[in-house]
Amino acid sequence: MSVLKKHIIETFGFSEEEFGHIEGFFKPRSLAKGEYFLKEGQLVRQMGFVESGILREFLYLNGKEITKWFSTSGYFAVDLSGFLFEQSSKVNYQAITDVEILTISKENYDRISGKVARWDTLEKIFLAKCFTVLENRVVSHLGLNAEQRYLQLHSFNPQLFNQVPLNHLASMLGMTPETLSRIRNKQAKSIS
């Protein structure tokens, strides 16, 4: 079973038959390390689903590059408002590693409702899950200190710490690279 099929069936409650109706809407694409899936200012015409590899979502604020998220296997990659409302992207998605991604065009996304009778309900679940992830990120940034944010991310996705440059991780966690290094050193000493 592909990562996409497993994810859509388990997370969104599709039946195998329903997934079969839309499986052909997704097209495979390979991205080499450093290649962009989406650039700021581009019209958002597709949504991606990461089968393998890591995409970094980032934007520029006040002349600074800010990492917003890492899409790893089992995650979607999209500027959601740009995709849904056919607007230009506010973010960039760049491959941190070689990436295998499945893409769905906006046109095919809009055709899902004609193929899956209960799409209105399933789409609400999808959007609610997207907003829940965002809400959890905001709460952790407001309510946790730097070390707690590090520990939370490390327990959630430890592979990032071996595959992603530390300056990108620090940016996503809202801290300087020096702070991240101090926290990592402290954690390494406490394990020893």
Beta strands, then each sheet from edge to edge (+ up, - down):
strand 1: 27-31
strand 2: 36-38
strand 3: 46-52
strand 4: 55-61
strand 5: 64-71
strand 6: 76-77
strand 7: 92-95
strand 8: 99-105
sheet 1: 1+ 8- 3+ 6-
sheet 2: 2+ 7- 4+ 5-
end
